[in-house]
Amino acid sequence: MVGMHAGAWWTGLSPRRRVLLGGLVLVVAAAAAVAGVRLSRGQPRPVAGRPGAVLLVPGYGGGTASLDELAARISRAGQTATVVRLAGDGTGDLTVQARVLAGYVNRAIGAGSGPVTVIGYSAGGVVAWLWDVDYGGAAQAGMIITLGSPLHGARIAAVGAGFDPAQCPVACQQLVPGSALLSGLQRSAQSRPPWLSLWSTDDQTVQPPDSARLVGAVNVPLQSVCPGVNIQHSQLPDDPLVDGIILRTLKAGHVSAPAPGDCAALQALGR
């Protein structure tokens, strides 16, 4: 019945209106096709069955020392690992940093990598999320791991922006809870790669620490694995427990929540 009504409606239109409506449909279809090309242009597909490169994204300020050591440990375990060098001093627009990450991903996959793993430390996890949303990360990444990332913002950014906006660069402003950037990410409904979010309840930099919690991710406060362990924000990339979880996850090729009984074994693996 619906089809009959629609057919009658169409045939009841004048020839001129049918031409106009048909043209409108073609324009909309063409726009959709162009948008699809724009999203996929220049983004190579990972090679199925091949090992994936690991890309580590620094936090606010772009410092790489602790991630360089983690990358070296991952490389010694048999996987290619590269630390992303962020644009400028690492305090600029996070969307620009996501574009930098996209370039690293495309180069790795263009060189023959399988699905990549992106590890984002602190604000680097927000960069990873932006990359995922803006560049279709689900098509290129096997998983994302974030360490103490302010995915819902950090109070310290809000204090900085409120106290002296001139001393709160663009990335600082974007990390204020409720910022336009973070709100846009939280509204995104597209599918994500498997995601492991690790954080410490002792974190005094990202407050509240469970700003790292992400709906749909495997969310792991480190104290749920090793009760009583004291890990500060700056210690996350080189803590034995964190490194053990990362190395085990990379070897397994999938994300899962470690159990309290895994504490000693994971710390030993990460030393």
Summary of the structure (lengths in Angstrom):
residues: 271
radius of gyration: 22.4
end to end distance: 69.7
largest distance: 77.9
contacts: 891
relative contact order: 0.11
helix: 52%
strand: 12%
